């Protein structure tokens, strides 16, 4: 978008917030917003946000959000930082032959595999079918923390579960844990979402604010119109969070928006319009000086060419747009399903995209004029010390993609990736967490299981 288009989209969003408003299905939050300067809307839970209120609370949100990993690494997200990549939440797991309900052991395997994948910086919680739904948020965090040192993005199921997560965050230093929630529009935040924001406030927990308009269903079919609705949802969510906790780290996410297939009556998450939403999310993040997020997805239910095509386009376009955070690695079937083979493949696609994003700086050292002069006309660079010392820095090497001749090809990509996942898991026997920290997470888990019932 041009600067003029961004301004027009922003101004339309402010009109939506000021003249139409947003429904906040939580009486306590409504009263907090009114006390902070909001106005009553047409319905009892409808709130209108004056321009000045929106601008003032946007200023409170930090432009830099630090997401820690438990290995001591910190991913500092800004509106123009290189993309980091997270996995995908899901309910099922695909093993190449069948899809089945996802269990705790599967989440543990995903987390442990991610600890061995270079381009996966965060692991998202999942809906484990062998765990009571109202326990899945804090139990999922314990399982992930027990099996890997990557950043943990919890799924939130209940307000009380969010209280457990706030306690768990204290077990390790830094922002090793984050949360997020999505507006269920158009222009509506549910009671659960607002309760999660309220219960998580005051702990400095980073939160991803997701707008999810579906063009043609919960937003205008024109993409800019859907963007305006989603932007209004996100900005109102940011205002709510800044009223509850001034200065809370937030991540702007319009990259969850999608479209509706008018022929098949299904949500589309892996189409070209999804890439345009993700690009808009990155641009609007820069406009508001906030880190941005997007969701890379595919409709494919198999390890096939469609999955490869849609995820490659998504990961590349999102990272090229400099979306600060891209999640969805490992997924099939529009987030419903995760596959260990796809996780390995998507890690490789992300590595490919990161290499493109890194570029190639032109300096006297990289131009290597003295070497060119030394080798001269008709010589070879293969035997030089320069090539030996520098090829790993300049040349990206795949882990599972084939570069061998036909007679030495190891097999189809999905089979090679599935085998590599198995090898990595079999070789990884390292303890990922200390006994004291694991004991504290389990104590919190047990206490909240008893409290919730």
C-alpha positions as CSV (number, residue, x, y, z in Angstrom):
1,X,0.0,0.0,0.0
2,X,1.1,3.6,-0.6
3,X,1.3,6.0,2.3
4,X,-1.9,7.6,1.1
5,X,-3.7,4.2,1.1
6,X,-2.4,3.5,4.6
7,X,-3.7,6.8,5.8
8,X,-7.1,6.3,4.2
9,X,-7.3,2.8,5.8
10,X,-6.3,4.2,9.2
11,X,-8.8,7.1,9.0
12,X,-11.6,4.7,8.0
13,X,-10.7,2.5,10.9
14,X,-10.9,5.5,13.3
15,X,-14.4,6.3,11.9
16,X,-15.5,2.8,12.6
17,X,-14.3,2.9,16.1
18,X,-15.7,6.3,16.9
19,X,-19.0,6.2,15.0
20,X,-19.9,2.5,15.1
21,X,-17.9,1.0,17.9
22,X,-17.1,-2.5,19.0
23,X,-19.0,-4.9,21.2
24,X,-17.2,-5.9,24.4
25,X,-19.1,-8.8,25.9
26,X,-17.8,-8.2,29.5
27,X,-19.5,-5.7,31.7
28,X,-16.5,-5.0,33.8
29,X,-14.3,-4.3,30.8
30,X,-17.1,-2.0,29.4
31,X,-17.0,0.0,32.6
32,X,-13.2,0.2,32.5
33,X,-13.3,1.5,28.9
34,X,-15.9,4.1,29.7
35,X,-13.9,5.3,32.7
36,X,-10.9,5.6,30.4
37,X,-12.7,7.8,27.9
38,X,-14.8,5.6,25.7
39,X,-18.4,6.3,24.9
40,X,-21.5,4.1,25.0
41,X,-22.7,2.7,21.7
42,X,-26.1,1.5,20.4
43,X,-26.2,-1.6,22.6
44,X,-25.5,-2.1,26.3
45,X,-22.1,-3.7,25.6
46,X,-21.3,-1.6,22.5
47,X,-18.4,0.8,23.1
48,X,-17.3,3.7,20.8
49,X,-13.6,4.7,21.0
50,X,-12.8,8.4,20.3
51,X,-9.8,9.1,18.1
52,X,-7.9,10.7,20.9
53,X,-8.3,7.6,23.1
54,X,-7.1,5.3,20.4
55,X,-4.1,7.4,19.6
56,X,-3.1,7.8,23.3
57,X,-3.3,4.1,24.1
58,X,-1.5,3.1,20.9
59,X,1.4,5.3,22.1
60,X,1.6,3.3,25.3
61,X,2.3,0.0,23.5
62,X,6.1,-0.6,23.2
63,X,7.6,-0.7,19.7
64,X,9.9,-3.6,20.7
65,X,8.7,-6.9,22.1
66,X,11.2,-9.4,23.5
67,X,10.3,-13.1,23.3
68,X,12.7,-15.3,25.2
69,X,13.7,-18.8,24.6
70,X,14.9,-20.9,27.5
71,X,18.3,-21.4,25.9
72,X,19.1,-17.8,26.7
73,X,18.2,-16.5,23.2
74,X,15.9,-13.5,22.9
75,X,14.0,-12.7,19.7
76,X,13.5,-9.0,19.7
77,X,10.5,-8.2,17.5
78,X,10.1,-4.7,16.0
79,X,8.0,-3.5,13.1
80,X,10.9,-4.1,10.7
81,X,12.8,-7.0,12.3
82,X,13.5,-10.3,10.4
83,X,10.7,-12.9,10.7
84,X,10.7,-15.5,13.4
85,X,8.7,-18.7,12.9
86,X,6.4,-20.7,15.2
87,X,4.6,-24.0,14.9
88,X,0.9,-24.5,14.4
89,X,-1.8,-25.3,17.0
90,X,-4.0,-28.3,16.1
91,X,-6.3,-31.0,17.1
92,X,-5.1,-33.9,15.0
93,X,-1.8,-35.5,13.9
94,X,-1.1,-36.9,10.4
95,X,1.5,-39.7,10.1
96,X,1.4,-40.0,6.3
97,X,-1.3,-42.7,6.2
98,X,-3.9,-41.6,8.7
99,X,-5.2,-38.7,10.7
100,X,-5.9,-39.3,14.4
101,X,-6.7,-37.3,17.5
102,X,-3.7,-35.5,19.0
103,X,-2.5,-36.7,22.4
104,X,-0.1,-35.4,25.0
105,X,2.7,-37.6,23.7
106,X,2.3,-36.1,20.3
107,X,2.6,-32.5,21.7
108,X,5.8,-33.7,23.5
109,X,7.2,-35.1,20.3
110,X,6.4,-31.9,18.4
111,X,8.1,-29.8,21.1
112,X,11.2,-32.1,21.2
113,X,11.5,-32.1,17.4
114,X,11.4,-28.3,17.3
115,X,14.3,-28.2,19.7
116,X,16.3,-29.7,16.8
117,X,15.0,-27.5,14.0
118,X,17.0,-24.4,13.2
119,X,14.2,-22.1,11.9
120,X,11.5,-22.9,14.5
121,X,11.8,-20.3,17.3
122,X,8.5,-21.0,19.1
123,X,6.1,-23.8,19.9
124,X,2.3,-23.3,20.1
125,X,0.0,-25.2,22.4
126,X,-2.5,-27.8,21.0
127,X,-5.8,-29.4,21.8
128,X,-4.6,-32.7,23.4
129,X,-7.6,-35.0,23.4
130,X,-6.4,-37.0,26.4
131,X,-6.4,-33.8,28.6
132,X,-9.6,-32.3,30.0
133,X,-10.4,-29.2,27.8
134,X,-10.4,-26.9,30.8
135,X,-6.9,-28.1,31.7
136,X,-5.4,-28.0,28.2
137,X,-3.8,-24.5,28.5
138,X,-1.6,-24.9,31.5
139,X,-1.0,-28.7,31.0
140,X,0.1,-27.9,27.4
141,X,2.6,-25.3,28.6
142,X,4.1,-27.8,31.0
143,X,4.4,-30.4,28.3
144,X,6.1,-28.0,25.9
145,X,8.5,-26.6,28.6
146,X,9.4,-30.2,29.6
147,X,10.4,-31.1,26.1
148,X,12.0,-28.1,24.5
149,X,13.7,-24.7,25.2
150,X,11.9,-22.7,22.5
151,X,9.5,-19.9,23.3
152,X,6.1,-21.2,24.3
153,X,2.9,-19.7,23.0
154,X,0.0,-21.0,25.1
155,X,-3.5,-21.7,23.9
156,X,-6.0,-20.2,26.4
157,X,-9.1,-22.2,27.3
158,X,-10.4,-20.6,30.5
159,X,-9.9,-17.4,32.6
160,X,-8.8,-19.6,35.5
161,X,-6.4,-21.4,33.3
162,X,-4.9,-18.0,32.4
163,X,-4.3,-17.5,36.1
164,X,-2.3,-20.7,36.1
165,X,-0.3,-19.5,33.1
166,X,0.6,-16.2,34.9
167,X,2.0,-18.3,37.7
168,X,3.9,-20.5,35.4
169,X,5.6,-17.5,33.7
170,X,7.4,-16.8,37.0
171,X,9.2,-20.2,36.9
172,X,11.7,-19.0,34.3
173,X,13.2,-15.5,33.6
174,X,12.1,-13.4,30.7
175,X,9.1,-13.6,28.4
176,X,9.5,-17.3,27.7
177,X,5.7,-17.5,27.6
178,X,3.2,-15.5,25.6
179,X,-0.6,-15.6,24.9
180,X,-3.0,-14.3,22.2
181,X,-6.6,-14.1,21.3
182,X,-8.8,-13.4,18.3
183,X,-11.8,-11.1,17.8
184,X,-14.9,-13.1,16.8
185,X,-16.4,-10.4,14.5
186,X,-17.4,-8.5,13.0
187,X,-16.4,-5.9,15.5
188,X,-16.9,-8.1,18.6
189,X,-14.7,-9.3,21.4
190,X,-16.2,-12.3,23.3
191,X,-16.4,-12.6,27.1
192,X,-13.7,-15.3,27.1
193,X,-11.2,-13.2,25.1
194,X,-11.7,-10.2,27.4
195,X,-11.5,-12.3,30.5
196,X,-8.2,-13.7,29.2
197,X,-6.9,-10.2,28.7
198,X,-8.0,-9.2,32.2
199,X,-6.6,-12.3,34.0
200,X,-3.3,-12.0,32.1
201,X,-2.9,-8.2,32.7
202,X,-0.2,-7.1,35.2
203,X,2.3,-9.8,34.5
204,X,4.0,-8.3,31.5
205,X,3.0,-11.3,29.3
206,X,3.3,-10.4,25.6
207,X,-0.1,-10.8,23.9
208,X,-0.9,-11.2,20.2
209,X,-4.0,-9.3,19.2
210,X,-5.7,-11.0,16.3
211,X,-8.2,-9.6,13.9
212,X,-9.9,-12.3,11.9
213,X,-12.3,-10.9,9.3
214,X,-13.4,-13.4,6.7
215,X,-13.8,-11.4,3.5
216,X,-17.4,-11.8,2.3
217,X,-18.7,-13.2,5.6
218,X,-17.5,-11.2,8.7
219,X,-16.1,-8.4,6.6
220,X,-16.7,-6.8,3.2
221,X,-15.7,-9.0,0.3
222,X,-13.4,-6.2,-0.8
223,X,-10.0,-6.8,0.9
224,X,-9.5,-3.2,2.0
225,X,-13.0,-3.2,3.6
226,X,-12.2,-6.5,5.4
227,X,-8.8,-5.0,6.5
228,X,-10.6,-1.9,7.9
229,X,-12.9,-4.2,10.0
230,X,-10.0,-6.3,11.2
231,X,-7.9,-3.2,11.9
232,X,-10.7,-1.8,14.1
233,X,-10.9,-5.1,16.0
234,X,-7.1,-5.1,16.6
235,X,-6.9,-1.5,17.6
236,X,-9.8,-1.9,20.0
237,X,-8.0,-4.9,21.5
238,X,-4.8,-3.0,21.9
239,X,-6.7,-0.2,23.7
240,X,-8.4,-2.7,26.0
241,X,-5.0,-4.2,26.9
242,X,-3.3,-0.9,27.4
243,X,-6.1,0.3,29.7
244,X,-5.7,-3.0,31.7
245,X,-1.9,-2.9,31.7
246,X,-0.3,0.3,30.4
247,X,2.8,-0.5,28.4
248,X,1.9,-4.2,27.9
249,X,3.8,-5.7,25.0
250,X,1.4,-6.4,22.1
251,X,1.8,-7.9,18.6
252,X,-0.4,-6.6,15.8
253,X,-2.0,-9.5,13.8
254,X,-4.1,-8.8,10.8
255,X,-2.4,-11.8,9.1
256,X,-5.0,-14.2,10.5
257,X,-7.6,-12.7,8.2
258,X,-9.0,-15.0,5.4
259,X,-11.6,-15.3,2.7
260,X,-14.6,-17.4,1.9
261,X,-14.8,-19.8,-1.0
262,X,-18.1,-18.9,-2.6
263,X,-18.3,-22.2,-4.5
264,X,-17.4,-24.7,-1.8
265,X,-18.6,-22.7,1.2
266,X,-15.3,-23.1,3.1
267,X,-12.9,-20.8,4.7
268,X,-9.8,-20.2,2.7
269,X,-6.5,-19.9,4.5
270,X,-3.9,-20.7,1.8
271,X,-4.9,-18.5,-1.1
272,X,-3.2,-15.4,-2.6
273,X,-5.6,-13.1,-0.6
274,X,-4.2,-14.5,2.6
275,X,-0.7,-13.4,1.5
276,X,-2.1,-10.0,0.8
277,X,-3.6,-9.8,4.3
278,X,-0.3,-10.9,5.8
279,X,1.5,-8.2,3.8
280,X,-1.0,-5.6,5.0
281,X,-0.4,-6.8,8.5
282,X,3.3,-6.1,8.2
283,X,2.7,-2.7,6.6
284,X,0.2,-1.7,9.3
285,X,2.5,-2.9,12.0
286,X,5.1,-0.5,10.6
287,X,2.5,2.3,10.3
288,X,1.7,1.9,14.0
289,X,5.4,1.1,15.0
290,X,4.4,-2.3,16.4
291,X,5.6,-5.8,15.7
292,X,3.3,-7.7,13.4
293,X,2.2,-11.3,12.9
294,X,0.7,-13.5,10.2
295,X,-0.4,-17.1,9.7
296,X,1.0,-19.3,7.0
297,X,-1.5,-22.0,6.1
298,X,-2.6,-24.6,3.6
299,X,-6.0,-26.2,2.8
300,X,-4.3,-29.4,1.8
301,X,-5.1,-32.5,3.9
302,X,-2.1,-34.5,2.5
303,X,1.7,-34.4,2.1
304,X,1.3,-33.2,-1.5
305,X,2.2,-30.6,-4.0
306,X,-0.7,-28.3,-2.9
307,X,0.7,-28.3,0.7
308,X,4.2,-27.5,-0.6
309,X,2.9,-24.8,-3.0
310,X,0.7,-23.0,-0.5
311,X,3.1,-23.1,2.4
312,X,6.1,-22.0,0.2
313,X,4.2,-19.0,-1.1
314,X,2.9,-18.1,2.4
315,X,6.3,-18.4,4.2
316,X,8.1,-16.5,1.4
317,X,5.6,-13.7,1.0
318,X,5.1,-13.2,4.7
319,X,8.9,-13.1,5.4
320,X,9.6,-10.9,2.4
321,X,7.0,-8.5,3.7
322,X,8.9,-8.6,7.0
323,X,6.1,-9.9,9.1
324,X,7.8,-10.0,12.5
325,X,6.2,-13.3,13.5
326,X,5.0,-16.0,11.2
327,X,3.2,-19.0,12.7
328,X,1.8,-22.2,11.2
329,X,4.8,-24.4,10.6
330,X,3.9,-28.1,10.5
331,X,0.3,-27.7,9.6
332,X,-2.2,-29.3,7.2
333,X,-5.9,-28.8,6.8
334,X,-6.1,-25.1,7.7
335,X,-4.6,-25.5,11.2
336,X,-6.6,-28.6,12.3
337,X,-3.8,-31.0,11.8
338,X,0.0,-31.1,12.4
339,X,2.5,-33.4,10.7
340,X,6.0,-34.1,11.9
341,X,7.1,-34.5,8.3
342,X,5.6,-31.2,7.3
343,X,7.2,-29.6,10.3
344,X,10.6,-30.7,9.0
345,X,9.7,-29.5,5.5
346,X,8.4,-26.2,6.7
347,X,11.5,-25.6,8.7
348,X,13.5,-26.1,5.5
349,X,11.2,-23.6,3.6
350,X,11.6,-21.1,6.4
351,X,15.4,-21.6,6.3
352,X,15.2,-20.9,2.5
353,X,13.2,-17.8,3.1
354,X,15.5,-16.6,5.9
355,X,18.4,-16.9,3.6
356,X,16.7,-14.7,1.0
357,X,15.7,-12.3,3.7
358,X,19.3,-12.0,4.9
359,X,20.5,-11.0,1.4
360,X,24.1,-10.6,0.4
361,X,25.9,-7.4,1.5
362,X,28.3,-5.9,-1.0
363,X,31.5,-5.0,0.7
364,X,35.2,-4.9,-0.2
365,X,35.5,-8.3,1.6
366,X,32.6,-10.0,-0.2
367,X,33.7,-8.6,-3.6
368,X,37.0,-10.3,-3.0
369,X,38.9,-8.4,-5.7
370,X,42.4,-9.5,-4.6
371,X,41.2,-13.1,-4.9
372,X,39.8,-12.5,-8.3
373,X,43.1,-11.0,-9.4
374,X,45.0,-13.9,-7.9
375,X,42.9,-16.6,-9.6
376,X,43.0,-14.6,-12.8
377,X,41.6,-15.7,-16.2
378,X,40.7,-19.4,-16.6
379,X,41.6,-20.4,-13.0
380,X,39.5,-22.1,-10.3
381,X,38.1,-20.9,-7.0
382,X,37.2,-24.3,-5.7
383,X,40.7,-25.1,-4.2
384,X,41.2,-21.6,-2.6
385,X,41.3,-21.1,1.2
386,X,38.7,-18.3,0.7
387,X,36.1,-20.9,-0.6
388,X,36.9,-23.3,2.2
389,X,36.6,-20.7,4.9
390,X,33.5,-18.9,3.6
391,X,31.2,-21.3,1.8
392,X,29.1,-22.1,4.9
393,X,28.4,-18.4,5.4
394,X,27.3,-17.7,1.9
395,X,25.7,-20.9,0.6
396,X,22.5,-22.3,2.2
397,X,22.5,-26.0,2.5
398,X,19.2,-28.0,2.7
399,X,18.6,-30.8,5.2
400,X,16.0,-32.8,3.3
401,X,15.6,-31.3,-0.2
402,X,17.3,-33.4,-2.9
403,X,20.3,-32.0,-4.8
404,X,21.7,-35.4,-5.9
405,X,21.5,-37.0,-9.3
406,X,18.5,-39.2,-10.0
407,X,20.2,-42.5,-9.3
408,X,21.2,-41.2,-5.8
409,X,17.9,-39.5,-4.9
410,X,16.9,-40.7,-1.4
411,X,13.2,-40.7,-2.2
412,X,10.1,-38.5,-2.1
413,X,10.5,-35.4,0.1
414,X,7.7,-36.3,2.5
415,X,9.3,-39.7,3.2
416,X,12.7,-38.3,3.7
417,X,11.3,-35.6,6.0
418,X,9.3,-38.2,8.0
419,X,12.5,-40.3,8.4
420,X,14.5,-37.3,9.5
421,X,11.9,-36.4,12.1
422,X,12.2,-39.9,13.5
423,X,16.0,-39.8,13.5
424,X,16.1,-36.5,15.3
425,X,13.6,-37.6,17.9
426,X,15.4,-40.9,18.5
427,X,18.8,-39.1,18.9
428,X,17.5,-36.5,21.4
429,X,17.6,-37.8,24.9
430,X,18.7,-34.6,26.6
431,X,16.7,-33.3,29.6
432,X,15.2,-30.0,28.7
433,X,14.3,-28.8,32.2
434,X,15.7,-28.9,35.7
435,X,14.0,-31.0,38.4
436,X,13.2,-27.9,40.5
437,X,11.5,-26.0,37.6
438,X,9.6,-29.1,36.4
439,X,8.5,-29.7,39.9
440,X,7.1,-26.2,40.2
441,X,5.3,-26.4,36.9
442,X,3.7,-29.7,38.0
443,X,2.8,-28.2,41.4
444,X,1.0,-25.3,39.6
445,X,-0.7,-27.7,37.2
446,X,-1.9,-30.0,40.0
447,X,-3.2,-27.0,42.0
448,X,-5.2,-25.6,39.2
449,X,-6.5,-29.1,38.1
450,X,-7.9,-29.4,41.6
451,X,-9.3,-25.9,41.6
452,X,-11.0,-26.2,38.3
453,X,-12.1,-29.8,38.8
